[in-house]
């Protein structure tokens, strides 16, 4: 199977006055369709920066990011905006739901300006996505009437409604209690696997990693360790892995 995401010799640095501050150093990575991976590491290790580069929110200083054969770094701002709207779903830590809209209306949003999608089709797809995340009976509720876990599942449905190739989540469970966090990550993993997407989650919570296929540990802007056997992942998630 061909990788959906290829990251090749990636570097990212920021300039502050006359200083160049390196953030990512020589990242090489391939992610397959239907693969769900986690980026882990201490604050400042480059996890969110790498996620933003893959999403096309930021551009690399050096190296390439190819998604479905498209070199994201070669696109101009207009092309990037169109490409992101079609290929990337982003799940935010604090949901970013619009409080005056219902769950159904929030999920519909990414399709509002999609060509060739009628209002009826948009509504039907939103209903189907909310059913997939277990919220068929909450679609007419506003965000303030939903629990934190339910709001995050609405955010997952919204991120997936336009059938993106890549789904990204930056600390999606940081503001949830343990039970709701497990429900959200399990839902996310199931939809990635069943719909042949590439899913990436940034997390500090080892317990959530029992649902992923690989864990990529980052430190000082580098990939320093890959955990990819289910036994190792489960041991790490339970805190029983021997070093």
N, CA, C and O of each residue as an XYZ file, in Angstrom:
972
protein
N       0.845     -1.195      0.000
C       0.000      0.000      0.000
C       0.880      1.244      0.000
O       1.838      1.339      0.767
N       0.546      2.202     -0.871
C       1.323      3.437     -0.957
C       1.022      4.352      0.225
O      -0.136      4.475      0.626
N       2.045      4.998      0.791
C       1.786      5.963      1.876
C       0.904      7.106      1.394
O       1.039      7.568      0.261
N       0.020      7.549      2.239
C      -0.805      8.713      1.925
C      -0.037      9.994      2.237
O      -0.174     11.000      1.541
N       0.780      9.944      3.302
C       1.590     11.100      3.713
C       3.062     10.725      3.663
O       3.464      9.699      4.213
N       3.864     11.549      3.011
C       5.321     11.387      3.001
C       5.950     12.693      3.471
O       5.739     13.748      2.873
N       6.717     12.610      4.537
C       7.475     13.760      5.034
C       8.944     13.452      4.802
O       9.454     12.445      5.294
N       9.635     14.318      4.050
C      10.997     14.020      3.609
C      11.966     15.130      4.005
O      11.838     16.271      3.562
N      12.938     14.776      4.848
C      14.022     15.673      5.239
C      13.492     17.056      5.618
O      13.939     18.077      5.097
N      12.538     17.058      6.528
C      11.821     18.280      6.879
C      12.544     19.045      7.985
O      12.917     18.486      9.016
N      12.726     20.323      7.740
C      13.276     21.247      8.735
C      12.335     22.443      8.864
O      11.727     22.877      7.885
N      12.225     22.963     10.072
C      11.471     24.199     10.279
C      12.187     25.042     11.311
O      12.548     24.559     12.384
N      12.389     26.302     10.981
C      12.988     27.239     11.933
C      12.268     28.570     11.831
O      11.650     28.881     10.813
N      12.356     29.348     12.895
C      11.767     30.680     12.925
C      12.870     31.692     13.197
O      13.814     31.417     13.937
N      12.736     32.864     12.588
C      13.739     33.908     12.785
C      13.235     34.918     13.803
O      12.136     35.458     13.669
N      14.046     35.166     14.814
C      13.738     36.177     15.819
C      14.890     37.161     15.863
O      15.990     36.838     16.312
N      14.618     38.371     15.387
C      15.672     39.373     15.203
C      16.742     38.776     14.288
O      16.443     38.432     13.144
N      17.948     38.649     14.753
C      19.017     38.104     13.890
C      19.257     36.621     14.156
O      20.139     36.012     13.552
N      18.463     36.038     15.070
C      18.656     34.636     15.426
C      17.713     33.731     14.649
O      16.552     34.074     14.429
N      18.215     32.579     14.237
C      17.377     31.559     13.626
C      17.172     30.445     14.648
O      18.130     29.823     15.106
N      15.927     30.205     14.994
C      15.606     29.235     16.041
C      15.058     27.963     15.402
O      13.960     27.979     14.845
N      15.808     26.857     15.475
C      15.329     25.605     14.879
C      14.207     24.984     15.715
O      14.273     24.974     16.944
N      13.167     24.461     15.033
C      12.037     23.824     15.711
C      11.925     22.359     15.319
O      11.678     21.505     16.170
N      12.105     22.064     14.042
C      12.098     20.682     13.558
C      13.389     20.410     12.806
O      13.887     21.265     12.074
N      13.935     19.188     12.997
C      15.236     18.860     12.399
C      15.159     17.504     11.713
O      15.020     16.471     12.369
N      15.249     17.516     10.397
C      15.393     16.306      9.582
C      14.337     15.237      9.919
O      14.671     14.113     10.291
N      13.070     15.614      9.779
C      11.964     14.683     10.020
C      11.679     13.891      8.748
O      11.461     14.468      7.683
N      11.682     12.571      8.867
C      11.297     11.682      7.772
C      10.214     10.747      8.283
O      10.364     10.118      9.331
N       9.122     10.663      7.531
C       7.950      9.956      8.037
C       7.044      9.543      6.887
O       6.872     10.289      5.923
N       6.468      8.354      6.992
C       5.445      7.903      6.043
C       4.250      7.382      6.824
O       4.409      6.675      7.819
N       3.045      7.735      6.368
C       1.810      7.302      7.020
C       0.887      6.719      5.961
O       0.651      7.338      4.924
N       0.368      5.530      6.226
C      -0.484      4.821      5.287
C      -1.952      5.217      5.452
O      -2.338      5.714      6.510
N      -2.776      5.003      4.418
C      -4.219      5.135      4.609
C      -4.689      4.176      5.698
O      -4.134      3.087      5.844
N      -5.690      4.563      6.451
C      -6.267      3.776      7.557
C      -5.328      3.648      8.745
O      -5.566      2.826      9.630
N      -4.264      4.445      8.782
C      -3.325      4.381      9.903
C      -3.567      5.563     10.840
O      -3.720      6.704     10.405
N      -3.597      5.259     12.122
C      -3.826      6.265     13.159
C      -2.588      6.311     14.042
O      -2.257      5.324     14.699
N      -1.903      7.443     14.062
C      -0.668      7.541     14.820
C      -0.763      8.667     15.850
O      -1.602      9.561     15.738
N       0.108      8.606     16.849
C       0.160      9.648     17.881
C       1.556     10.248     17.913
O       2.554      9.528     17.888
N       1.617     11.584     17.969
C       2.855     12.298     18.260
C       2.883     12.566     19.760
O       1.936     13.123     20.314
N       3.971     12.168     20.412
C       4.125     12.422     21.836
C       5.488     13.056     22.085
O       6.398     12.955     21.262
N       5.609     13.708     23.232
C       6.871     14.326     23.591
C       6.620     15.519     24.488
O       5.481     15.968     24.615
N       7.665     16.040     25.112
C       7.505     17.186     26.016
C       7.085     18.446     25.272
O       7.232     18.534     24.053
N       6.568     19.407     26.000
C       6.220     20.703     25.409
C       7.458     21.305     24.749
O       8.554     21.277     25.309
N       7.263     21.849     23.553
C       8.379     22.441     22.830
C       9.165     21.469     21.988
O      10.188     21.837     21.411
N       8.701     20.214     21.904
C       9.450     19.221     21.120
C       9.139     19.291     19.629
O       9.820     18.647     18.831
N       8.122     20.062     19.235
C       7.826     20.248     17.814
C       6.579     19.534     17.323
O       6.314     19.530     16.121
N       5.807     18.933     18.214
C       4.637     18.140     17.816
C       3.595     18.977     17.056
O       3.177     18.623     15.953
N       3.194     20.079     17.668
C       2.156     20.904     17.045
C       2.676     21.563     15.781
O       1.931     21.711     14.813
N       3.939     21.961     15.771
C       4.528     22.538     14.551
C       4.459     21.541     13.409
O       4.084     21.907     12.295
N       4.811     20.289     13.663
C       4.756     19.256     12.625
C       3.320     19.050     12.164
O       3.070     18.900     10.968
N       2.379     19.041     13.095
C       0.967     18.893     12.739
C       0.515     20.040     11.832
O      -0.182     19.815     10.843
N       0.909     21.257     12.169
C       0.508     22.419     11.371
C       1.137     22.404      9.980
O       0.516     22.851      9.015
N       2.347     21.901      9.872
C       2.986     21.786      8.550
C       2.256     20.768      7.685
O       2.031     21.007      6.498
N       1.889     19.642      8.269
C       1.154     18.622      7.514
C      -0.208     19.158      7.075
O      -0.697     18.818      5.998
N      -0.817     20.001      7.917
C      -2.121     20.581      7.591
C      -2.020     21.705      6.561
O      -3.041     22.160      6.046
N      -0.814     22.155      6.256
C      -0.659     23.271      5.333
C      -0.937     24.615      5.980
O      -1.116     25.615      5.284
N      -0.974     24.648      7.313
C      -1.178     25.905      8.027
C       0.109     26.721      8.055
O       0.076     27.951      8.092
N       1.237     26.028      8.037
C       2.544     26.668      8.021
C       3.374     26.009      6.921
O       3.013     24.940      6.430
N       4.473     26.635      6.535
C       5.323     26.093      5.464
C       6.691     25.714      6.013
O       7.212     26.384      6.905
N       7.279     24.631      5.481
C       8.599     24.207      5.964
C       9.706     25.148      5.515
O       9.598     25.813      4.484
N      10.762     25.191      6.299
C      11.961     25.922      5.908
C      12.727     25.139      4.846
O      13.322     25.708      3.931
N      12.692     23.831      4.993
C      13.394     22.946      4.061
C      12.711     21.580      4.093
O      12.163     21.181      5.120
N      12.745     20.862      2.966
C      12.154     19.536      2.911
C      10.784     19.550      2.247
O      10.299     20.590      1.802
N      10.178     18.377      2.191
C       8.921     18.229      1.451
C       7.879     17.492      2.294
O       8.200     16.624      3.106
N       6.618     17.873      2.068
C       5.474     17.145      2.616
C       4.566     16.832      1.437
O       3.997     17.734      0.824
N       4.435     15.546      1.124
C       3.575     15.120      0.031
C       2.372     14.383      0.599
O       2.520     13.428      1.362
N       1.189     14.831      0.224
C      -0.050     14.194      0.673
C      -0.864     13.840     -0.564
O      -1.299     14.714     -1.314
N      -1.057     12.551     -0.759
C      -1.725     12.090     -1.974
C      -0.985     12.515     -3.220
O      -1.595     12.738     -4.265
N       0.346     12.630     -3.114
C       1.169     13.017     -4.261
C       1.320     14.515     -4.439
O       2.093     14.950     -5.293
N       0.604     15.323     -3.658
C       0.679     16.787     -3.770
C       1.745     17.320     -2.812
O       1.720     17.015     -1.620
N       2.678     18.113     -3.334
C       3.693     18.749     -2.505
C       3.067     19.996     -1.881
O       2.922     21.026     -2.538
N       2.702     19.888     -0.616
C       1.958     20.954      0.060
C       2.761     22.253      0.116
O       2.202     23.346      0.021
N       4.062     22.119      0.270
C       4.909     23.301      0.384
C       5.012     24.116     -0.885
O       5.438     25.270     -0.842
N       4.628     23.538     -2.021
C       4.712     24.239     -3.302
C       3.449     25.029     -3.630
O       3.423     25.768     -4.613
N       2.403     24.881     -2.820
C       1.145     25.566     -3.102
C       1.184     27.003     -2.588
O       1.743     27.277     -1.526
N       0.576     27.928     -3.361
C       0.464     29.303     -2.854
C      -0.708     29.384     -1.877
O      -1.411     28.396     -1.669
N      -0.919     30.553     -1.280
C      -1.917     30.676     -0.213
C      -3.327     30.339     -0.699
O      -4.084     29.677      0.011
N      -3.681     30.789     -1.898
C      -5.016     30.489     -2.438
C      -5.169     29.004     -2.698
O      -6.188     28.406     -2.352
N      -4.151     28.409     -3.311
C      -4.193     26.966     -3.582
C      -4.243     26.166     -2.287
O      -4.942     25.156     -2.198
N      -3.494     26.627     -1.279
C      -3.494     25.949      0.022
C      -4.874     25.964      0.669
O      -5.320     24.956      1.218
N      -5.541     27.104      0.604
C      -6.872     27.213      1.209
C      -7.846     26.239      0.566
O      -8.623     25.584      1.261
N      -7.808     26.141     -0.755
C      -8.686     25.210     -1.469
C      -8.302     23.771     -1.140
O      -9.166     22.932     -0.886
N      -6.997     23.492     -1.145
C      -6.523     22.131     -0.861
C      -6.917     21.700      0.549
O      -7.390     20.579      0.736
N      -6.729     22.569      1.544
C      -7.101     22.244      2.926
C      -8.590     21.961      3.049
O      -8.992     21.020      3.733
N      -9.408     22.773      2.389
C     -10.859     22.609      2.514
C     -11.326     21.267      1.969
O     -12.386     20.771      2.351
N     -10.543     20.684      1.086
C     -10.933     19.408      0.471
C     -10.243     18.202      1.091
O     -10.763     17.088      1.018
N      -9.086     18.408      1.697
C      -8.256     17.268      2.070
C      -7.928     17.129      3.547
O      -7.424     16.089      3.971
N      -8.207     18.165      4.343
C      -7.794     18.135      5.749
C      -8.994     18.370      6.666
O      -9.783     19.291      6.458
N      -9.112     17.515      7.686
C     -10.057     17.741      8.769
C      -9.258     17.997     10.039
O      -8.351     17.230     10.362
N      -9.584     19.073     10.766
C      -8.814     19.435     11.955
C      -9.737     19.424     13.168
O     -10.777     20.084     13.173
N      -9.349     18.666     14.201
C     -10.116     18.600     15.445
C      -9.355     19.395     16.497
O      -8.225     19.054     16.848
N      -9.978     20.452     16.996
C      -9.305     21.356     17.912
C      -9.520     20.935     19.357
O     -10.502     20.269     19.685
N      -8.597     21.329     20.206
C      -8.664     20.972     21.625
C      -9.926     21.523     22.283
O     -10.542     20.843     23.104
N     -10.318     22.751     21.928
C     -11.466     23.381     22.571
C     -12.676     23.446     21.635
O     -13.507     24.349     21.731
N     -12.754     22.477     20.736
C     -13.932     22.213     19.895
C     -14.181     23.255     18.815
O     -14.400     22.896     17.658
N     -14.151     24.571     19.175
C     -14.430     25.653     18.223
C     -15.803     25.516     17.571
O     -15.966     25.828     16.391
N     -16.784     25.053     18.333
C     -18.153     24.999     17.828
C     -18.790     26.380     17.942
O     -18.428     27.170     18.814
N     -19.737     26.664     17.057
C     -20.438     27.950     17.091
C     -21.655     27.805     18.000
O     -22.553     27.018     17.701
N     -21.701     28.547     19.100
C     -22.716     28.302     20.133
C     -24.157     28.527     19.693
O     -25.068     27.910     20.244
N     -24.383     29.407     18.702
C     -25.766     29.695     18.296
C     -26.292     28.689     17.273
O     -27.462     28.746     16.895
N     -25.435     27.767     16.824
C     -25.854     26.752     15.863
C     -26.066     25.423     16.577
O     -25.422     25.142     17.588
N     -26.965     24.614     16.049
C     -27.168     23.277     16.594
C     -25.997     22.376     16.216
O     -25.154     22.746     15.398
N     -25.954     21.193     16.820
C     -24.916     20.220     16.454
C     -24.961     19.932     14.965
O     -23.922     19.866     14.309
N     -26.172     19.761     14.427
C     -26.330     19.473     12.997
C     -25.803     20.612     12.146
O     -25.102     20.376     11.161
N     -26.128     21.839     12.510
C     -25.690     23.001     11.737
C     -24.178     23.182     11.823
O     -23.550     23.573     10.839
N     -23.580     22.902     12.989
C     -22.123     22.973     13.118
C     -21.436     21.971     12.205
O     -20.425     22.290     11.580
N     -21.977     20.763     12.125
C     -21.368     19.724     11.291
C     -21.514     20.056      9.808
O     -20.651     19.702      9.004
N     -22.590     20.726      9.447
C     -22.828     21.097      8.046
C     -21.850     22.150      7.525
O     -21.629     22.250      6.318
N     -21.274     22.921      8.416
C     -20.517     24.116      8.015
C     -19.475     23.883      6.919
O     -19.436     24.659      5.964
N     -18.622     22.841      7.010
C     -17.593     22.682      5.977
C     -18.143     22.475      4.568
O     -17.413     22.643      3.591
N     -19.415     22.113      4.452
C     -19.999     21.853      3.138
C     -20.765     23.041      2.578
O     -21.268     22.979      1.456
N     -20.859     24.117      3.339
C     -21.688     25.243      2.904
C     -21.258     25.805      1.556
O     -22.094     26.225      0.755
N     -19.946     25.813      1.307
C     -19.452     26.416      0.071
C     -18.884     25.365     -0.882
O     -18.126     25.681     -1.799
N     -19.267     24.108     -0.645
C     -18.804     23.035     -1.534
C     -19.639     23.024     -2.813
O     -20.869     22.997     -2.771
N     -18.958     23.046     -3.925
C     -19.671     23.020     -5.204
C     -20.312     21.657     -5.428
O     -19.733     20.618     -5.110
N     -21.501     21.685     -5.974
C     -22.158     20.439     -6.341
C     -22.846     19.728     -5.193
O     -23.370     18.629     -5.378
N     -22.856     20.334     -3.999
C     -23.528     19.716     -2.851
C     -24.781     20.532     -2.543
O     -24.689     21.704     -2.177
N     -25.952     19.911     -2.692
C     -27.204     20.608     -2.428
C     -27.459     20.696     -0.928
O     -26.818     20.003     -0.137
N     -28.391     21.546     -0.549
C     -28.749     21.671      0.854
C     -29.251     20.359      1.433
O     -28.943     20.019      2.575
N     -30.024     19.623      0.645
C     -30.538     18.333      1.112
C     -29.402     17.335      1.312
O     -29.389     16.602      2.301
N     -28.441     17.301      0.374
C     -27.297     16.394      0.500
C     -26.441     16.761      1.710
O     -25.962     15.893      2.440
N     -26.263     18.062      1.903
C     -25.466     18.539      3.040
C     -26.105     18.100      4.356
O     -25.420     17.625      5.262
N     -27.414     18.264      4.449
C     -28.127     17.886      5.660
C     -28.067     16.375      5.890
O     -27.892     15.923      7.022
N     -28.210     15.602      4.823
C     -28.185     14.141      4.943
C     -26.825     13.656      5.415
O     -26.742     12.775      6.271
N     -25.753     14.228      4.862
C     -24.412     13.819      5.270
C     -24.131     14.193      6.714
O     -23.473     13.440      7.433
N     -24.622     15.348      7.148
C     -24.424     15.760      8.539
C     -25.163     14.817      9.485
O     -24.635     14.449     10.534
N     -26.365     14.432      9.121
C     -27.136     13.480      9.932
C     -26.391     12.152     10.030
O     -26.312     11.562     11.108
N     -25.846     11.678      8.909
C     -25.120     10.403      8.896
C     -23.870     10.469      9.762
O     -23.560      9.511     10.470
N     -23.142     11.598      9.717
C     -21.918     11.718     10.515
C     -22.248     11.765     12.001
O     -21.549     11.147     12.803
N     -23.286     12.476     12.379
C     -23.658     12.527     13.794
C     -24.119     11.160     14.285
O     -23.900     10.808     15.444
N     -24.750     10.397     13.414
C     -25.141      9.039     13.781
C     -23.897      8.175     13.999
O     -23.866      7.353     14.915
N     -22.881      8.359     13.167
C     -21.647      7.577     13.286
C     -20.919      7.844     14.598
O     -20.262      6.957     15.143
N     -21.039      9.068     15.100
C     -20.359      9.385     16.362
C     -21.298      9.222     17.559
O     -20.969      9.637     18.671
N     -22.451      8.625     17.331
C     -23.358      8.303     18.426
C     -24.179      9.466     18.951
O     -24.566      9.479     20.119
N     -24.451     10.458     18.082
C     -25.194     11.632     18.536
C     -26.454     11.882     17.711
O     -26.890     13.023     17.562
N     -27.029     10.815     17.181
C     -28.240     10.971     16.371
C     -29.373     11.614     17.165
O     -30.221     12.297     16.590
N     -29.395     11.403     18.478
C     -30.460     11.953     19.311
C     -30.120     13.320     19.899
O     -30.859     13.844     20.733
N     -28.986     13.900     19.456
C     -28.570     15.206     19.993
C     -28.375     16.242     18.884
O     -27.851     17.324     19.148
N     -28.776     15.942     17.676
C     -28.426     16.810     16.554
C     -29.107     18.184     16.613
O     -28.614     19.140     16.014
N     -30.226     18.289     17.324
C     -30.906     19.580     17.426
C     -30.497     20.360     18.674
O     -31.034     21.433     18.948
N     -29.548     19.814     19.423
C     -29.065     20.498     20.624
C     -27.964     21.504     20.258
O     -27.196     21.289     19.320
N     -27.906     22.592     21.011
C     -26.824     23.558     20.856
C     -25.630     23.116     21.713
O     -25.807     22.341     22.653
N     -24.418     23.596     21.403
C     -23.230     23.170     22.151
C     -23.380     23.297     23.671
O     -22.911     22.433     24.413
N     -24.029     24.366     24.134
C     -24.199     24.558     25.568
C     -25.083     23.517     26.230
O     -25.094     23.398     27.455
N     -25.826     22.762     25.429
C     -26.691     21.701     25.945
C     -26.022     20.328     25.883
O     -26.637     19.315     26.219
N     -24.755     20.300     25.450
C     -24.021     19.046     25.301
C     -22.882     18.969     26.308
O     -22.348     19.994     26.732
N     -22.510     17.743     26.692
C     -21.343     17.551     27.551
C     -20.068     17.819     26.755
O     -20.098     17.929     25.529
N     -18.947     17.922     27.470
C     -17.675     18.141     26.781
C     -17.356     17.043     25.785
O     -16.898     17.323     24.677
N     -17.596     15.782     26.171
C     -17.338     14.667     25.262
C     -18.234     14.698     24.047
O     -17.793     14.380     22.943
N     -19.507     15.083     24.235
C     -20.427     15.184     23.106
C     -20.026     16.313     22.167
O     -20.113     16.169     20.947
N     -19.584     17.440     22.733
C     -19.115     18.542     21.889
C     -17.907     18.120     21.056
O     -17.798     18.477     19.883
N     -16.993     17.351     21.676
C     -15.819     16.922     20.928
C     -16.194     15.946     19.818
O     -15.564     15.942     18.760
N     -17.214     15.121     20.049
C     -17.679     14.211     18.999
C     -18.358     14.975     17.858
O     -18.265     14.572     16.698
N     -19.029     16.059     18.181
C     -19.561     16.933     17.130
C     -18.399     17.487     16.299
O     -18.481     17.555     15.072
N     -17.315     17.882     16.981
C     -16.135     18.408     16.281
C     -15.517     17.355     15.375
O     -15.044     17.676     14.285
N     -15.517     16.088     15.818
C     -15.001     15.000     14.983
C     -15.874     14.837     13.740
O     -15.363     14.707     12.627
N     -17.197     14.844     13.937
C     -18.117     14.718     12.801
C     -17.909     15.863     11.812
O     -17.920     15.647     10.601
N     -17.720     17.071     12.319
C     -17.491     18.229     11.443
C     -16.184     18.086     10.672
O     -16.106     18.456      9.500
N     -15.165     17.554     11.325
C     -13.857     17.399     10.669
C     -13.884     16.340      9.576
O     -13.055     16.368      8.666
N     -14.826     15.408      9.655
C     -14.853     14.287      8.717
C     -15.913     14.406      7.632
O     -15.914     13.609      6.693
N     -16.811     15.372      7.732
C     -17.972     15.392      6.841
C     -17.601     15.582      5.372
O     -18.323     15.108      4.494
N     -16.502     16.258      5.087
C     -16.125     16.499      3.694
C     -15.161     15.436      3.160
O     -14.479     15.641      2.156
N     -15.121     14.295      3.858
C     -14.300     13.151      3.425
C     -12.840     13.521      3.195
O     -12.302     13.237      2.125
N     -12.186     14.147      4.171
C     -10.780     14.517      3.986
C      -9.880     13.295      3.990
O     -10.195     12.282      4.616
N      -8.766     13.394      3.294
C      -7.796     12.292      3.298
C      -7.063     12.209      4.623
O      -6.663     11.128      5.056
N      -6.889     13.368      5.270
C      -6.089     13.457      6.488
C      -6.923     14.103      7.590
O      -7.551     15.139      7.378
N      -6.922     13.480      8.769
C      -7.632     14.031      9.920
C      -6.621     14.255     11.041
O      -5.915     13.328     11.437
N      -6.550     15.485     11.552
C      -5.550     15.867     12.534
C      -6.229     16.339     13.816
O      -7.248     17.028     13.774
N      -5.655     15.961     14.949
C      -6.226     16.358     16.240
C      -5.111     16.798     17.176
O      -4.184     16.035     17.448
N      -5.202     18.034     17.671
C      -4.186     18.585     18.574
C      -4.723     18.554     19.995
O      -5.578     19.363     20.356
N      -4.228     17.623     20.804
C      -4.656     17.447     22.191
C      -6.192     17.398     22.300
O      -6.776     18.201     23.028
N      -6.847     16.477     21.593
C      -8.316     16.489     21.545
C      -8.988     16.115     22.851
O     -10.192     16.324     22.996
N      -8.241     15.561     23.816
C      -8.874     15.127     25.067
C      -8.403     15.907     26.278
O      -8.737     15.547     27.407
N      -7.637     16.966     26.072
C      -7.010     17.671     27.194
C      -8.025     18.258     28.171
O      -7.738     18.379     29.362
N      -9.212     18.625     27.677
C     -10.198     19.254     28.553
C     -11.334     18.309     28.938
O     -12.376     18.753     29.419
N     -11.132     16.996     28.726
C     -12.178     16.009     29.010
C     -11.801     15.152     30.211
O     -10.621     14.960     30.503
N     -12.818     14.636     30.906
C     -12.530     13.663     31.951
C     -12.161     12.332     31.295
O     -12.315     12.168     30.085
N     -11.674     11.389     32.094
C     -11.097     10.148     31.552
C     -12.096      9.365     30.713
O     -11.764      8.926     29.612
N     -13.307      9.184     31.211
C     -14.291      8.374     30.480
C     -14.632      8.995     29.137
O     -14.682      8.298     28.123
N     -14.867     10.299     29.123
C     -15.201     10.975     27.869
C     -14.010     10.989     26.915
O     -14.181     10.878     25.701
N     -12.804     11.127     27.464
C     -11.598     11.117     26.629
C     -11.463      9.791     25.898
O     -11.192      9.778     24.697
N     -11.645      8.674     26.598
C     -11.575      7.368     25.959
C     -12.630      7.242     24.861
O     -12.342      6.710     23.789
N     -13.835      7.719     25.113
C     -14.906      7.634     24.122
C     -14.552      8.415     22.858
O     -14.778      7.944     21.743
N     -13.993      9.614     23.042
C     -13.650     10.466     21.904
C     -12.553      9.830     21.056
O     -12.682      9.770     19.833
N     -11.471      9.353     21.686
C     -10.359      8.783     20.921
C     -10.771      7.466     20.264
O     -10.355      7.179     19.141
N     -11.570      6.678     20.944
C     -12.057      5.431     20.351
C     -12.908      5.720     19.108
O     -12.787      5.030     18.096
N     -13.761      6.733     19.188
C     -14.581      7.131     18.044
C     -13.710      7.613     16.895
O     -13.920      7.235     15.743
N     -12.726      8.453     17.219
C     -11.802      8.987     16.224
C     -11.070      7.846     15.519
O     -11.006      7.816     14.290
N     -10.522      6.916     16.288
C      -9.771      5.794     15.729
C     -10.649      4.927     14.824
O     -10.222      4.516     13.745
N     -11.856      4.658     15.264
C     -12.767      3.818     14.486
C     -13.076      4.444     13.131
O     -13.079      3.752     12.113
N     -13.334      5.745     13.113
C     -13.664      6.416     11.860
C     -12.466      6.503     10.926
O     -12.623      6.401      9.709
N     -11.270      6.691     11.478
C     -10.055      6.694     10.650
C      -9.869      5.334      9.984
O      -9.630      5.251      8.779
N      -9.980      4.266     10.780
C      -9.759      2.921     10.258
C     -10.835      2.504      9.255
O     -10.530      1.904      8.224
N     -12.080      2.821      9.556
C     -13.176      2.364      8.697
C     -13.272      3.139      7.388
O     -13.785      2.619      6.397
N     -12.786      4.369      7.376
C     -12.950      5.225      6.200
C     -11.653      5.458      5.428
O     -11.581      6.336      4.568
N     -10.619      4.656      5.745
C      -9.390      4.666      4.942
C      -8.692      6.024      4.934
O      -8.151      6.448      3.913
N      -8.711      6.704      6.091
C      -8.052      7.999      6.209
C      -6.750      7.848      6.980
O      -6.505      6.821      7.613
N      -5.930      8.867      6.921
C      -4.743      8.926      7.778
C      -5.077      9.840      8.948
O      -5.471     10.990      8.752
N      -4.920      9.329     10.159
C      -5.227     10.112     11.347
C      -3.992     10.356     12.186
O      -3.193      9.446     12.406
N      -3.831     11.599     12.663
C      -2.698     11.963     13.517
C      -3.223     12.702     14.739
O      -4.006     13.645     14.622
N      -2.782     12.260     15.911
C      -3.195     12.897     17.159
C      -1.960     13.317     17.947
O      -1.045     12.520     18.154
N      -1.941     14.570     18.383
C      -0.945     15.029     19.344
C      -1.540     14.849     20.732
O      -2.648     15.314     20.997
N      -0.814     14.178     21.619
C      -1.334     13.962     22.962
C      -0.208     13.845     23.976
O       0.910     13.459     23.637
N      -0.514     14.183     25.226
C       0.399     13.935     26.334
C      -0.063     12.751     27.169
O       0.629     12.328     28.095
N      -1.245     12.213     26.836
C      -1.864     11.189     27.658
C      -1.579      9.801     27.099
O      -2.180      9.393     26.105
N      -0.664      9.075     27.734
C      -0.287      7.745     27.261
C      -1.465      6.785     27.202
O      -1.493      5.885     26.363
N      -2.429      6.970     28.082
C      -3.562      6.034     28.119
C      -4.351      6.058     26.818
O      -4.919      5.040     26.423
N      -4.395      7.196     26.152
C      -5.156      7.311     24.911
C      -4.490      6.564     23.755
O      -5.120      6.308     22.729
N      -3.224      6.219     23.925
C      -2.468      5.620     22.830
C      -2.806      4.153     22.574
O      -2.321      3.570     21.603
N      -3.627      3.551     23.427
C      -4.016      2.171     23.169
C      -4.845      2.039     21.890
O      -5.019      0.932     21.380
N      -5.358      3.156     21.368
C      -6.180      3.113     20.164
C      -5.380      3.375     18.886
O      -5.927      3.260     17.789
N      -4.097      3.726     19.007
C      -3.320      4.092     17.822
C      -2.518      2.909     17.295
O      -2.329      1.907     17.985
N      -2.050      3.049     16.052
C      -1.256      2.009     15.413
C       0.238      2.195     15.636
O       1.001      1.229     15.633
N       0.649      3.442     15.828
C       2.052      3.748     16.104
C       2.136      4.968     17.008
O       1.289      5.859     16.955
N       3.174      4.994     17.841
C       3.479      6.180     18.640
C       4.826      6.710     18.171
O       5.809      5.971     18.130
N       4.869      7.986     17.820
C       6.119      8.626     17.420
C       6.525      9.601     18.517
O       5.854     10.606     18.754
N       7.624      9.292     19.177
C       8.122     10.139     20.266
C       9.020     11.229     19.684
O       9.894     10.951     18.863
N       8.796     12.468     20.115
C       9.589     13.596     19.642
C      10.316     14.258     20.801
O       9.827     14.310     21.929
N      11.502     14.763     20.481
C      12.278     15.515     21.467
C      13.207     16.468     20.734
O      13.904     16.071     19.800
N      13.217     17.719     21.155
C      14.088     18.746     20.567
C      13.962     18.800     19.052
O      14.958     18.955     18.346
N      12.727     18.671     18.552
C      12.484     18.804     17.117
C      12.841     17.595     16.289
O      12.853     17.671     15.061
N      13.135     16.475     16.934
C      13.502     15.254     16.205
C      12.592     14.100     16.603
O      12.048     14.070     17.707
N      12.435     13.146     15.678
C      11.808     11.879     16.023
C      12.870     11.007     16.679
O      13.883     10.688     16.057
N      12.647     10.621     17.930
C      13.680      9.896     18.668
C      13.308      8.440     18.923
O      14.174      7.632     19.261
N      12.026      8.094     18.764
C      11.624      6.714     19.019
C      10.300      6.442     18.329
O       9.434      7.314     18.259
N      10.147      5.222     17.818
C       8.888      4.781     17.234
C       8.450      3.523     17.954
O       9.209      2.559     18.053
N       7.230      3.530     18.454
C       6.649      2.352     19.094
C       5.536      1.860     18.187
O       4.551      2.570     17.984
N       5.669      0.670     17.641
C       4.707      0.256     16.624
C       4.192     -1.168     16.740
O       3.449     -1.606     15.862
N       4.553     -1.917     17.786
C       3.890     -3.199     17.986
C       2.773     -2.981     18.998
O       2.905     -2.191     19.934
N       1.669     -3.698     18.791
C       0.511     -3.495     19.668
C       0.862     -3.814     21.119
O       0.361     -3.168     22.040
N       1.716     -4.803     21.319
C       2.119     -5.161     22.679
C       2.851     -4.007     23.346
O       2.572     -3.662     24.494
N       3.804     -3.404     22.606
C       4.559     -2.269     23.163
C       3.650     -1.083     23.446
O       3.782     -0.415     24.471
N       2.707     -0.823     22.508
C       1.796      0.299     22.680
C       0.936      0.103     23.929
O       0.753      1.032     24.716
N       0.410     -1.116     24.105
C      -0.440     -1.374     25.263
C       0.361     -1.291     26.565
O      -0.137     -0.789     27.573
N       1.608     -1.785     26.541
C       2.457     -1.685     27.724
C       2.742     -0.230     28.070
O       2.717      0.162     29.236
N       3.013      0.567     27.034
C       3.299      1.979     27.255
C       2.053      2.706     27.769
O       2.147      3.536     28.674
N       0.897      2.398     27.197
C      -0.351      3.039     27.612
C      -0.710      2.697     29.056
O      -1.307      3.505     29.767
N      -0.335      1.480     29.481
C      -0.642      1.050     30.853
C       0.460      1.396     31.835
O       0.322      1.171     33.037
N       1.569      1.951     31.317
C       2.663      2.317     32.198
C       3.502      1.151     32.639
O       4.170      1.226     33.670
N       3.485      0.037     31.860
C       4.230     -1.155     32.274
C       5.402     -1.460     31.357
O       6.070     -2.478     31.539
N       5.670     -0.604     30.374
C       6.781     -0.878     29.456
C       8.122     -0.751     30.189
O       8.343      0.192     30.949
N       8.987     -1.697     29.949
C      10.324     -1.676     30.543
C      11.292     -0.981     29.605
O      11.308     -1.263     28.406
N      12.085     -0.089     30.132
C      13.046      0.670     29.311
C      14.451      0.116     29.515
O      15.404      0.614     28.916
